[in-house]
Amino acid sequence: MFFNKKSNDANSDLVKVAALLIHAAKIDENYTDHEEKIIKKTLLELGAKIENLENLVTNAKKIEDNANQILDFTKEIKNMHQENKIKIIESLWQIIYSNKEADIYETGLMRRLAGLLYIDNKTMGDIKDKIKKANT
């Protein structure tokens, strides 16, 4: 499993990861079914149970709707192992490039997240380039 915590704590962390992914999907004001599929696939890869997936996404949407800032979502993520953060960053770029382009709000979000999650610029750029090439 992705998180080495009790089930409730892991679910709480997954809800926050999902909320961050949803936030990225909604930032361009065009939240699509394709983006939601990317979010669900990511959550399953991170250890969510398929029977809890819809509830997890529903709770994450509520949290994202009521959040004032992305810090609410990033607190637990920044303490994860680098490889786990990389998976989340890859999913964020997949969401952003699912419509073939990134707007200024999406790229601004990713610049902020790089700092908040302690991802260096080279790593962030390499992931972006890899995902962009795969989606264009």
Backbone as a chain_set.jsonl record, in Angstrom:
{"seq": "MFFNKKSNDANSDLVKVAALLIHAAKIDENYTDHEEKIIKKTLLELGAKIENLENLVTNAKKIEDNANQILDFTKEIKNMHQENKIKIIESLWQIIYSNKEADIYETGLMRRLAGLLYIDNKTMGDIKDKIKKANT", "coords": {"N": [[0.836, -1.184, 0.0], [0.364, 2.29, -0.537], [0.52, 4.205, 1.538], [1.915, 4.092, 4.782], [0.191, 3.848, 7.07], [-2.534, 3.825, 9.459], [-5.692, 2.638, 8.261], [-7.744, 4.644, 8.216], [-6.208, 7.016, 8.376], [-4.711, 6.772, 6.046], [-6.762, 6.882, 4.152], [-7.603, 9.5, 4.613], [-5.321, 10.904, 3.774], [-5.315, 10.114, 1.081], [-7.691, 11.303, 0.242], [-6.93, 13.965, 0.377], [-4.88, 14.014, -1.532], [-6.448, 13.398, -3.756], [-8.109, 15.663, -3.733], [-6.256, 17.661, -4.379], [-5.557, 16.839, -6.983], [-8.051, 17.11, -8.211], [-8.386, 19.851, -7.896], [-6.385, 20.78, -9.64], [-7.469, 19.835, -12.021], [-9.767, 21.365, -12.206], [-8.881, 23.964, -12.396], [-8.629, 25.2, -14.864], [-11.199, 25.659, -15.44], [-12.57, 23.658, -16.748], [-13.472, 20.838, -16.114], [-13.177, 17.565, -16.875], [-14.524, 14.323, -17.893], [-12.463, 12.664, -18.685], [-10.29, 13.695, -17.238], [-11.173, 13.052, -14.673], [-11.027, 10.282, -14.828], [-8.254, 9.937, -14.956], [-7.609, 10.836, -12.403], [-8.93, 8.921, -10.777], [-7.598, 6.577, -11.586], [-5.024, 7.18, -10.691], [-5.457, 7.315, -7.914], [-6.127, 4.653, -7.379], [-3.685, 3.459, -8.016], [-2.224, 4.495, -5.952], [-3.106, 3.13, -3.793], [-5.807, 3.166, -3.082], [-8.895, 1.555, -2.418], [-10.984, -0.126, -4.689], [-13.695, -0.313, -4.103], [-14.107, 1.836, -2.468], [-13.651, 4.015, -4.001], [-15.437, 5.849, -5.399], [-16.659, 7.173, -3.247], [-14.426, 8.317, -2.075], [-13.612, 10.141, -4.085], [-15.885, 11.779, -4.175], [-15.846, 12.887, -1.567], [-13.404, 14.235, -1.759], [-13.998, 16.145, -3.696], [-15.794, 17.746, -2.289], [-14.106, 18.724, -0.259], [-12.24, 20.118, -1.83], [-13.898, 22.059, -2.973], [-14.441, 23.62, -0.745], [-12.022, 24.528, 0.152], [-9.546, 26.969, 0.947], [-6.965, 27.366, 0.131], [-4.13, 25.804, -1.525], [-2.398, 24.714, 0.263], [-3.786, 23.258, 2.121], [-3.989, 20.796, 0.918], [-1.427, 19.94, 0.42], [0.151, 19.475, 2.637], [0.505, 16.845, 3.824], [1.451, 15.49, 1.599], [3.954, 16.605, 0.991], [5.675, 15.41, 2.79], [6.022, 12.851, 1.946], [7.762, 10.033, 0.459], [10.143, 10.627, -2.127], [9.645, 9.253, -4.588], [6.89, 8.781, -4.465], [5.854, 11.359, -4.437], [6.663, 12.093, -6.978], [5.048, 10.46, -8.573], [2.56, 11.624, -8.074], [3.01, 14.199, -9.101], [3.438, 13.517, -11.792], [0.842, 12.644, -12.415], [-0.573, 15.025, -12.047], [0.501, 16.595, -14.157], [-0.419, 14.991, -16.264], [-3.156, 15.394, -16.068], [-3.269, 18.156, -16.595], [-2.234, 18.274, -19.237], [-4.127, 16.771, -20.546], [-5.888, 18.008, -22.204], [-4.278, 18.79, -24.219], [-2.832, 21.18, -23.908], [-1.302, 23.619, -21.722], [-2.475, 26.132, -19.588], [-1.884, 29.502, -18.277], [-2.691, 29.499, -15.611], [-2.611, 26.843, -14.855], [0.128, 26.216, -15.233], [1.18, 28.013, -13.424], [0.179, 26.972, -11.022], [1.613, 24.549, -10.944], [4.228, 25.497, -10.687], [4.084, 26.633, -8.113], [3.488, 24.317, -6.652], [5.821, 22.827, -7.039], [7.661, 24.112, -5.362], [6.314, 23.884, -2.868], [6.2, 21.119, -2.524], [8.789, 20.361, -2.536], [10.143, 19.718, -4.965], [12.654, 19.681, -7.3], [13.572, 22.021, -9.929], [14.614, 20.847, -12.291], [13.747, 18.167, -12.171], [10.967, 18.609, -12.161], [10.681, 19.838, -14.666], [11.576, 17.778, -16.371], [9.614, 15.806, -15.941], [7.342, 17.184, -16.814], [8.008, 17.576, -19.568], [8.116, 14.885, -20.449], [5.449, 14.021, -20.06], [4.066, 15.887, -21.597], [5.022, 15.317, -24.21], [3.957, 12.767, -24.49], [1.279, 13.322, -24.633], [0.749, 15.017, -26.747]], "CA": [[0.0, 0.0, 0.0], [1.081, 3.545, -0.721], [0.735, 4.865, 2.821], [2.178, 3.2, 5.9], [-0.593, 4.393, 8.172], [-3.797, 3.148, 9.67], [-6.588, 2.782, 7.122], [-8.408, 5.95, 8.24], [-5.216, 8.036, 8.044], [-4.39, 6.613, 4.624], [-7.903, 7.426, 3.413], [-7.547, 10.95, 4.758], [-4.261, 11.368, 2.884], [-5.768, 9.908, -0.292], [-8.689, 12.339, -0.041], [-6.197, 15.212, 0.132], [-4.247, 13.852, -2.846], [-7.531, 13.52, -4.735], [-8.536, 17.064, -3.76], [-5.245, 18.399, -5.134], [-5.719, 16.465, -8.388], [-9.302, 17.746, -8.657], [-8.095, 21.288, -7.994], [-5.649, 20.98, -10.894], [-8.389, 19.586, -13.131], [-10.77, 22.427, -12.258], [-8.275, 25.292, -12.438], [-8.896, 25.799, -16.176], [-12.667, 25.738, -15.502], [-13.053, 22.646, -17.674], [-13.269, 19.536, -15.464], [-13.724, 16.586, -17.817], [-14.567, 12.906, -17.501], [-11.117, 12.116, -18.899], [-9.484, 14.096, -16.079], [-11.616, 12.253, -13.524], [-10.473, 8.926, -15.009], [-6.844, 10.021, -14.554], [-7.623, 10.96, -10.94], [-9.302, 7.623, -10.2], [-6.497, 5.647, -11.862], [-3.942, 7.55, -9.78], [-5.839, 6.914, -6.554], [-5.987, 3.194, -7.298], [-2.247, 3.168, -7.989], [-1.703, 4.927, -4.662], [-3.581, 2.245, -2.744], [-7.243, 3.239, -2.79], [-9.653, 0.346, -2.725], [-11.95, 0.197, -5.735], [-15.036, -0.16, -3.522], [-14.175, 3.144, -1.797], [-13.183, 5.04, -4.93], [-16.442, 6.899, -5.645], [-16.803, 7.927, -2.004], [-13.18, 9.078, -1.94], [-13.673, 11.259, -5.032], [-16.959, 12.67, -3.72], [-15.329, 13.627, -0.406], [-12.345, 15.13, -2.232], [-14.654, 17.277, -4.378], [-16.321, 18.626, -1.236], [-12.96, 19.382, 0.371], [-11.688, 21.068, -2.794], [-14.858, 23.164, -3.097], [-14.43, 24.438, 0.466], [-10.653, 24.871, 0.538], [-9.126, 28.327, 0.634], [-5.625, 27.375, -0.455], [-3.611, 24.47, -1.822], [-1.656, 24.205, 1.425], [-4.639, 22.262, 2.765], [-3.81, 19.513, 0.245], [-0.019, 19.573, 0.221], [0.85, 19.249, 3.902], [0.923, 15.446, 3.964], [2.164, 15.056, 0.398], [5.356, 17.039, 0.991], [6.452, 14.528, 3.651], [6.096, 11.519, 1.346], [8.992, 9.682, -0.247], [10.279, 11.316, -3.416], [8.998, 8.51, -5.675], [5.447, 8.966, -4.344], [5.581, 12.722, -4.9], [6.859, 12.088, -8.429], [3.829, 9.868, -9.151], [1.501, 12.635, -7.982], [3.37, 15.247, -10.065], [3.142, 12.969, -13.119], [-0.613, 12.658, -12.587], [-0.977, 16.421, -12.212], [0.822, 16.994, -15.529], [-1.328, 14.259, -17.154], [-4.432, 16.112, -16.017], [-3.092, 19.442, -17.277], [-2.055, 18.072, -20.676], [-5.177, 15.93, -21.117], [-6.524, 18.784, -23.279], [-3.181, 19.069, -25.151], [-2.1, 22.412, -23.633], [-1.329, 24.121, -20.348], [-2.672, 27.581, -19.548], [-1.047, 30.178, -17.282], [-3.122, 29.126, -14.263], [-2.108, 25.492, -14.609], [1.583, 26.261, -15.07], [1.417, 28.707, -12.151], [-0.081, 25.988, -9.965], [2.709, 23.59, -10.897], [5.397, 26.194, -10.12], [3.875, 26.705, -6.653], [3.582, 22.959, -6.09], [7.227, 22.41, -7.034], [8.236, 24.631, -4.124], [5.63, 23.331, -1.695], [6.459, 19.682, -2.399], [10.24, 20.176, -2.593], [10.53, 19.088, -6.224], [13.565, 20.613, -7.96], [13.136, 22.482, -11.25], [14.985, 19.888, -13.331], [12.816, 17.036, -12.072], [9.658, 19.085, -12.588], [10.746, 20.032, -16.115], [11.683, 16.474, -17.027], [8.288, 15.164, -15.877], [6.475, 17.955, -17.702], [8.359, 17.266, -20.949], [7.736, 13.505, -20.724], [3.978, 13.95, -20.153], [3.666, 16.718, -22.75], [5.305, 14.538, -25.428], [3.034, 11.625, -24.555], [-0.107, 13.783, -24.819], [0.578, 15.923, -27.9]], "C": [[0.879, 1.246, 0.0], [1.435, 4.21, 0.603], [0.967, 3.827, 3.906], [1.483, 3.735, 7.138], [-1.812, 3.517, 8.386], [-4.724, 3.467, 8.501], [-7.26, 4.157, 7.083], [-7.453, 7.072, 7.876], [-4.864, 7.979, 6.566], [-5.518, 7.165, 3.767], [-7.923, 8.942, 3.47], [-6.487, 11.538, 3.84], [-4.672, 11.217, 1.419], [-6.822, 10.936, -0.688], [-7.991, 13.657, -0.35], [-5.448, 15.16, -1.196], [-5.3, 14.042, -3.936], [-8.006, 14.964, -4.856], [-7.545, 17.92, -4.544], [-5.371, 18.094, -6.628], [-6.984, 17.107, -8.976], [-9.098, 19.249, -8.824], [-7.365, 21.589, -9.305], [-6.573, 20.802, -12.098], [-9.388, 20.73, -13.304], [-10.187, 23.818, -12.492], [-8.494, 25.981, -13.79], [-10.391, 25.914, -16.462], [-13.263, 24.772, -16.519], [-12.727, 21.259, -17.125], [-13.959, 18.471, -16.305], [-13.763, 15.183, -17.223], [-13.193, 12.259, -17.651], [-10.204, 12.464, -17.722], [-9.878, 13.288, -14.845], [-11.108, 10.819, -13.621], [-9.0, 8.893, -14.598], [-6.743, 10.059, -13.031], [-7.909, 9.602, -10.294], [-8.201, 6.59, -10.398], [-5.344, 5.91, -10.904], [-4.246, 7.088, -8.364], [-5.717, 5.403, -6.371], [-4.518, 2.793, -7.228], [-1.623, 3.537, -6.647], [-2.272, 4.119, -3.498], [-5.041, 2.342, -2.379], [-7.896, 1.912, -3.17], [-10.769, 0.722, -3.701], [-13.36, 0.42, -5.165], [-15.21, 1.175, -2.794], [-13.927, 4.315, -2.744], [-14.187, 6.173, -5.139], [-16.625, 7.784, -4.417], [-15.594, 8.832, -1.775], [-13.21, 10.32, -2.835], [-14.75, 12.263, -4.615], [-16.498, 13.515, -2.539], [-14.257, 14.63, -0.821], [-12.937, 16.347, -2.937], [-15.204, 18.266, -3.358], [-15.197, 19.406, -0.57], [-12.388, 20.449, -0.557], [-12.604, 22.279, -2.95], [-14.767, 24.136, -1.924], [-13.044, 24.899, 0.9], [-10.332, 26.305, 0.114], [-7.782, 28.379, -0.066], [-5.119, 25.958, -0.645], [-2.783, 23.891, -0.68], [-2.45, 23.145, 2.17], [-4.397, 20.865, 2.19], [-2.365, 19.024, 0.286], [0.723, 19.188, 1.497], [1.366, 17.817, 4.05], [1.775, 14.982, 2.785], [3.642, 15.429, 0.466], [6.249, 16.163, 1.864], [6.584, 13.108, 3.11], [7.479, 11.289, 0.748], [8.966, 10.331, -1.625], [9.535, 10.581, -4.537], [7.475, 8.658, -5.634], [5.043, 10.371, -4.804], [5.7, 12.805, -6.414], [5.615, 11.522, -9.113], [2.699, 10.889, -9.15], [1.761, 13.76, -8.982], [3.088, 14.764, -11.492], [1.641, 13.008, -13.398], [-1.137, 14.077, -12.779], [-0.698, 16.9, -13.632], [-0.068, 16.253, -16.526], [-2.684, 14.949, -17.212], [-4.323, 17.41, -16.828], [-3.003, 19.257, -18.783], [-3.104, 17.153, -21.296], [-5.948, 16.663, -22.212], [-5.483, 19.339, -24.255], [-2.416, 20.354, -24.881], [-2.247, 22.818, -22.171], [-1.531, 25.629, -20.394], [-1.844, 28.197, -18.412], [-1.43, 29.805, -15.853], [-2.584, 27.744, -13.887], [-0.593, 25.493, -14.399], [1.959, 26.998, -13.784], [1.209, 27.782, -10.96], [1.107, 25.036, -9.832], [3.995, 24.239, -10.368], [5.272, 26.285, -8.598], [4.046, 25.338, -6.017], [5.024, 22.464, -6.052], [7.891, 22.872, -5.746], [7.632, 24.002, -2.889], [5.96, 21.865, -1.443], [7.94, 19.335, -2.474], [10.671, 19.35, -3.803], [11.424, 20.083, -6.965], [13.108, 20.901, -9.391], [13.46, 21.489, -12.362], [14.027, 18.703, -13.339], [11.444, 17.442, -12.592], [9.625, 19.252, -14.109], [10.81, 18.728, -16.886], [10.329, 15.76, -17.06], [7.337, 15.865, -16.841], [6.734, 17.584, -19.162], [7.916, 15.849, -21.343], [6.22, 13.397, -20.94], [3.482, 14.732, -21.367], [3.879, 15.962, -24.061], [4.324, 13.386, -25.587], [1.601, 12.056, -24.888], [-0.3, 14.736, -25.991], [0.822, 15.233, -29.212]], "O": [[2.009, 1.225, 0.49], [2.543, 4.723, 0.761], [0.291, 2.799, 3.943], [2.131, 4.037, 8.14], [-2.09, 2.599, 7.614], [-4.539, 4.48, 7.827], [-7.336, 4.772, 6.02], [-7.83, 7.99, 7.147], [-4.734, 9.013, 5.91], [-5.268, 7.839, 2.768], [-8.229, 9.597, 2.473], [-6.724, 12.559, 3.195], [-4.404, 12.103, 0.607], [-6.844, 11.392, -1.832], [-8.416, 14.387, -1.244], [-5.389, 16.161, -1.911], [-5.075, 14.755, -4.913], [-8.275, 15.438, -5.96], [-7.952, 18.808, -5.294], [-5.298, 19.007, -7.451], [-6.972, 17.587, -10.109], [-9.584, 19.844, -9.785], [-7.699, 22.551, -9.996], [-6.469, 21.537, -13.08], [-9.807, 21.027, -14.422], [-10.935, 24.758, -12.762], [-8.54, 27.21, -13.856], [-10.797, 26.227, -17.581], [-14.326, 25.03, -17.083], [-11.817, 20.589, -17.612], [-15.184, 18.472, -16.432], [-13.133, 14.894, -16.205], [-12.806, 11.413, -16.846], [-9.433, 11.621, -17.263], [-9.018, 12.886, -14.061], [-10.792, 10.206, -12.601], [-8.55, 7.937, -13.966], [-5.892, 9.393, -12.441], [-7.207, 9.189, -9.371], [-7.9, 5.816, -9.489], [-4.752, 4.973, -10.366], [-3.38, 6.529, -7.691], [-5.259, 4.933, -5.329], [-4.15, 1.895, -6.471], [-0.612, 2.958, -6.249], [-1.954, 4.394, -2.341], [-5.485, 1.667, -1.451], [-7.49, 1.248, -4.123], [-11.414, 1.76, -3.551], [-14.121, 1.238, -5.68], [-16.337, 1.597, -2.534], [-13.986, 5.474, -2.333], [-13.815, 7.344, -5.062], [-16.733, 9.004, -4.536], [-15.734, 9.974, -1.335], [-12.873, 11.418, -2.392], [-14.534, 13.472, -4.7], [-16.733, 14.724, -2.51], [-14.205, 15.743, -0.297], [-12.429, 17.459, -2.789], [-15.093, 19.479, -3.539], [-15.321, 20.61, -0.342], [-12.086, 21.559, -0.118], [-12.123, 23.408, -3.047], [-14.99, 25.336, -2.088], [-12.91, 25.588, 1.911], [-10.782, 26.783, -0.927], [-7.491, 29.338, -0.782], [-5.61, 25.023, -0.012], [-2.501, 22.693, -0.667], [-1.876, 22.242, 2.778], [-4.576, 19.866, 2.886], [-2.113, 17.823, 0.196], [1.818, 18.63, 1.429], [2.537, 17.608, 4.367], [2.699, 14.185, 2.948], [4.494, 14.649, 0.043], [7.468, 16.173, 1.693], [7.196, 12.255, 3.754], [8.257, 12.223, 0.559], [7.904, 10.552, -2.207], [8.864, 11.217, -5.35], [6.836, 8.659, -6.686], [4.026, 10.549, -5.474], [4.924, 13.507, -7.062], [5.177, 12.056, -10.132], [1.963, 10.999, -10.13], [0.832, 14.227, -9.641], [2.559, 15.518, -12.308], [1.221, 13.366, -14.498], [-2.041, 14.305, -13.583], [-1.551, 17.537, -14.25], [-0.442, 16.832, -17.547], [-3.284, 15.07, -18.28], [-5.191, 17.714, -17.647], [-3.629, 20.005, -19.534], [-2.979, 16.789, -22.465], [-6.588, 16.031, -23.052], [-5.776, 20.253, -25.026], [-1.425, 20.614, -25.564], [-3.185, 22.415, -21.484], [-0.848, 26.329, -21.141], [-1.177, 27.475, -17.671], [-0.571, 29.795, -14.971], [-2.16, 27.512, -12.754], [-0.093, 24.839, -13.484], [2.943, 26.649, -13.131], [1.981, 27.812, -10.001], [1.553, 24.753, -8.72], [4.769, 23.584, -9.67], [6.241, 26.043, -7.878], [4.674, 25.21, -4.966], [5.406, 21.752, -5.123], [8.608, 22.102, -5.108], [8.351, 23.626, -1.964], [5.996, 21.416, -0.297], [8.309, 18.16, -2.477], [11.458, 18.411, -3.683], [11.002, 21.208, -7.232], [12.356, 20.128, -9.984], [12.661, 21.31, -13.281], [13.554, 18.288, -14.397], [10.827, 16.713, -13.369], [8.659, 18.857, -14.762], [10.176, 18.584, -17.931], [9.947, 15.182, -18.078], [6.614, 15.212, -17.594], [5.796, 17.31, -19.91], [7.401, 15.641, -22.442], [5.768, 12.757, -21.89], [2.582, 14.283, -22.077], [3.005, 15.969, -24.928], [3.91, 13.07, -26.702], [0.804, 11.25, -25.367], [-1.411, 15.219, -26.208], [0.717, 15.859, -30.267]]}, "num_chains": 1, "name": "protein.A"}
